[in-house]
Amino acid sequence: MRDEALAGAPAGTIVVTDHQTAGRGRRGRTWSDPPGKALMFSYLARPTRALAELSCLSLVVGIAVAESLPVPAQLRWPNDLVVAGGKVAGILVELVTPATGPPFAIIGIGINANLTRDELPPTDRLPATSLLVEGGAEIDRVALLESLADRLDTALTLFDREGLTAFLARYAALDGLAGHALTLRLPSGELPGTAAGIDTAGCLVLTLADGSTQSFAAGEVERVLD
């Protein structure tokens, strides 16, 4: 996808794979799947907002994905989608700033679509689940991809026009962390707190033990305690 983007491929270009063995996730994790069971693709975005605003793209994309799924899903900041406490999908946004020309984003999306319970991969954080396990029926991956492409086009056009502000209420309605006690892993160590949504920049807001609030642009949610 990077080569196509550098060669001038238009926004909305999609590259789909039917199977991968070493898909990339956050912090060097991998994403693998049985052939023909997951929906995995990369989407090329060419956002026009200031570079400093683009760190929240995974939140905008997460909303579009969650609203496309056939089962109720929640967002787990910054890039996971969960159903009944299990991870059903993940998002990885790679922001590229070429030497010449504006920045672009390669958005990788992986969805556990038709995996049976026995086919779900082991994980070191959230347990995995799938649309099949949660919904009880196989889904048409092509139809889901088409729906997702339309929603991504619409969401990213809105983001270009209005920024993250246009998505805050929609994110709040899907927020799977708000109100929950958790531990956030930071380079300096682990920090306990209670999730209080996101701020206007897309940072995670935590209420700390002393009652103060603090926003975090990066970090890993290690444990959700209630």
JOUR-V220151 format. One record per run of one state. SS is the DSSP state (H for helix, E for strand, - for the rest). FROM is the first residue (numbers start at 0). TO is the last residue. If there is no record, write none. Layout:
# JOUR-V220151
SS|FROM|TO + SS|FROM|TO
This chain:
# JOUR-V220151
-|0|0 + H|1|5 + -|6|12 + E|13|16 + -|17|21 + E|22|23 + -|24|24 + H|25|27 + -|28|28 + E|29|30 + -|31|37 + E|38|44 + -|45|49 + H|50|65 + -|66|72 + E|73|75 + -|76|78 + E|79|82 + -|83|84 + E|85|95 + -|96|102 + E|103|110 + -|111|115 + H|116|118 + -|119|126 + E|127|127 + -|128|129 + H|130|134 + -|135|139 + H|140|161 + -|162|162 + H|163|173 + E|174|174 + -|175|179 + E|180|185 + -|186|187 + E|188|197 + -|198|202 + E|203|206 + -|207|211 + E|212|215 + -|216|218 + E|219|223 + -|224|225
